[in-house]
Amino acid sequence: MPLQYIHWNPDPVAFSLGFIHVRWYGLLFALPFAVGYYLMREMFRRENQPMQHLDTLLTYVVVSTVVGARLGHCLFYEPDVYLAEPLRILKIWEGGLASHGAGIGVIIGILLFSRHTKISFWWVIDRLAILVGLAGLTIRTGNLFNSEIYGKPTDVPWAFIFERVDNIPRHPTQIYEAIAYFSIFLWMYGLYRKRKHAGETFRPGWLLGMLLILVFTLRVLIEFLKEPQVGFEQHMVLNMGQLLSIPFILAGIYLMTRKARVA
């Protein structure tokens, strides 16, 4: 086995407090909510939105993300398992979250938040769209610590050997996605600040559309390098992640090309 391959076998537990084990994935899942809260606070302040609704927004986003991601995994990837044992849906500590489900969940959550607070749905969802790439960075890093969602065998010099899986060098697709999503975050946040500094505005839905196109196009491409996550994907031309990404890409194209409407 060539020496240049990276042998990867970190402890997924960051630290323990008695019988409570805090995993890296959990910390990295929570991190974008904390950073996102700070960045959204600056957007609220800069654009004169009522600050008293910020904590409420955080609650809606956290709950809708977790519920949507969990239900998305159960519905899209293992429906037979969870239909046979519905109570297992509640066992979120067993793992199983889907980003497509999280996306749908957040959209529903922001619709409810907007109805409750009377703040424009498009204003909120467009600003949250800027921050999604940051969440993608941390969550895929969490997947890396868990040695999950890894790539297909390869002989590239930067291949990882995930020792808890096997001794085969593989594409570190978690890193590919993390870098891609963080790049999207930096670009979209920079564009937002540049436009605001110049006194320019975005057409409602434009930022969300841009995010959907960038994130899910990259997802489709990187999925070609990933190992199937569930057995039924073995003989599929496009896996479930790719198929679920197509409607999001089409929605993004629509949002970016539609005529301006009232927010």
NORDAJO-V171326 format. One record per backbone hydrogen bond with DSSP energy under -0.5 kcal/mol. NH is the residue of the N-H (numbers start at 1). CO is the residue of the C=O. If there is no record, write none. Layout:
BEGIN
NH,CO ; NH,CO
END
This chain:
BEGIN
5,2 ; 6,159 ; 7,5 ; 8,6 ; 8,161 ; 9,7 ; 12,10 ; 14,12 ; 14,22 ; 15,22 ; 17,20 ; 18,16 ; 20,17 ; 21,19 ; 22,15 ; 22,20 ; 23,21 ; 24,12 ; 27,23 ; 28,24 ; 29,25 ; 30,26 ; 31,27 ; 32,28 ; 33,30 ; 34,30 ; 35,31 ; 36,32 ; 37,33 ; 38,34 ; 39,35 ; 40,36 ; 41,37 ; 42,38 ; 43,39 ; 44,40 ; 45,41 ; 46,42 ; 47,43 ; 48,45 ; 49,44 ; 53,50 ; 54,51 ; 57,53 ; 58,54 ; 59,55 ; 60,56 ; 61,57 ; 62,58 ; 63,59 ; 64,60 ; 65,61 ; 66,62 ; 67,63 ; 68,64 ; 69,65 ; 70,66 ; 71,67 ; 72,68 ; 73,69 ; 74,70 ; 75,71 ; 76,72 ; 77,73 ; 78,73 ; 82,78 ; 83,79 ; 84,80 ; 85,81 ; 88,85 ; 89,86 ; 90,87 ; 91,88 ; 92,90 ; 94,91 ; 95,92 ; 98,69 ; 102,98 ; 103,99 ; 104,100 ; 105,101 ; 106,102 ; 107,103 ; 108,104 ; 109,105 ; 110,106 ; 111,107 ; 112,108 ; 113,109 ; 114,110 ; 115,111 ; 116,112 ; 117,113 ; 118,114 ; 122,263 ; 124,120 ; 125,121 ; 126,122 ; 127,123 ; 128,124 ; 129,125 ; 130,126 ; 131,127 ; 131,128 ; 132,128 ; 132,129 ; 134,131 ; 135,131 ; 136,132 ; 137,133 ; 138,134 ; 139,135 ; 140,136 ; 141,137 ; 142,138 ; 143,139 ; 144,140 ; 145,141 ; 146,142 ; 147,144 ; 148,143 ; 151,171 ; 152,225 ; 154,169 ; 159,156 ; 160,170 ; 161,6 ; 162,160 ; 162,168 ; 163,8 ; 163,161 ; 164,8 ; 165,162 ; 166,162 ; 170,160 ; 171,152 ; 173,171 ; 175,172 ; 176,172 ; 177,173 ; 178,174 ; 179,175 ; 180,176 ; 181,177 ; 182,178 ; 183,179 ; 184,180 ; 185,181 ; 186,182 ; 187,183 ; 188,184 ; 189,185 ; 190,186 ; 191,187 ; 192,188 ; 193,189 ; 194,190 ; 195,191 ; 196,192 ; 197,193 ; 198,194 ; 199,196 ; 200,195 ; 206,203 ; 209,205 ; 210,206 ; 211,207 ; 212,208 ; 213,209 ; 214,210 ; 215,211 ; 216,212 ; 217,213 ; 218,214 ; 219,215 ; 220,216 ; 221,217 ; 222,218 ; 223,219 ; 224,220 ; 224,221 ; 225,222 ; 226,223 ; 227,150 ; 233,230 ; 234,231 ; 236,233 ; 243,239 ; 244,240 ; 245,241 ; 246,242 ; 247,243 ; 248,244 ; 249,245 ; 250,246 ; 251,247 ; 252,248 ; 253,249 ; 254,250 ; 255,251 ; 256,252 ; 257,253 ; 258,254
END
